[in-house]
Amino acid sequence: MKEPKEKIYVGSGKSKFDGDQVAISVCLTDLPRDWMFEYKDKKYVKLIVQKKKEEDQYGKTHYVAIDTFKPEQQPAAPSEVVKEDLPF
């Protein structure tokens, strides 16, 4: 599956402390449920924080988007059956 052409923006951020830190805000309402996944009974979403080309009118220097990358699934190789020499 290829990455969608349009990014799914869910927040923004601002560079602080001479660029050593980026403070971000994420709008939980904008997080699409179909990009959430569960692992060990906890819910997650993969995000990307990327520097903007230019600072916006509110001083935001970064944006937050859903990481929509999904690797192409390779067909599973048929498992080889190992025959053991059994005494019976």
N, C-alpha and C positions, 0 to 999 in steps of 0.2 A: 504494500500500500504506500503510495507516495504522499508526501506532506501536502495538506490543502494549500491552495494559492493564497488564501486570506488567513491572517493570524487571528487568533481568538484572544483579544486583549481583556485582561481582568484586573489591571491595576497599573500603578506607576510608582516611581521612586525618585529620590533626590540624593545626589552624591554629597557626602559630608566628610569632615576631617581630612581635607586635601585629597579626597578620593579614596581614602582607606576604608570607607564604609558607605553602603548604600542603604538608606532607610526606605522601605517599600510599604505600600498599602495595597491589600488585595480585597476586592469586592466579592465576598462569598456568594452573594446572590447571582453574580455573573458566571460563576463556575458551572459549566455544563456537567450534569450528572453522568453523561455517557463518557466523560474523560476521567471520572473517579474510579479507583479500584480499591479492593480490600486486600489486606495482607495481615494475617494473624489478628483478625477481628478489629482492625483499625482501618480507617478510610484515608486514602492518599490521593493527591493529584500532582502530576509532574509539571513544574513551572520553569520558564526561562526568564531570566532577568537580563535585559540587554540595554546597552547604552544607546540613547537616541542620537541621531545625527546632529540635532541642535536642541538646546535647552528650550522648553516651551514657555508660554507666557506666565505660567505659575512657578517657574524655576525647576520643573521636573527634568531630570537628566537621563532617566531610565524608564523603560516600560516593562510590564510583567505580562507574559502571555502563556497560554497552555502549551506544553511540549506535546505536539501532535505527531511526533515521529513514531512510526511503528515499523520495525524491520520486517522485510518479507519473510514469510515462514517457509523454511526449507522442508520438502517432503521427508518424512522420517524414513530412515533406512530400515528395511525389514530386519528384525532382530534375528541373529543367528542362533539356532538352537544347538546348544552344546550337548552332545551325547556323552554321558559318563559311562564308564565300564562298571556296571553293577554286578555284584557277585551272585545275583539271583535272576 
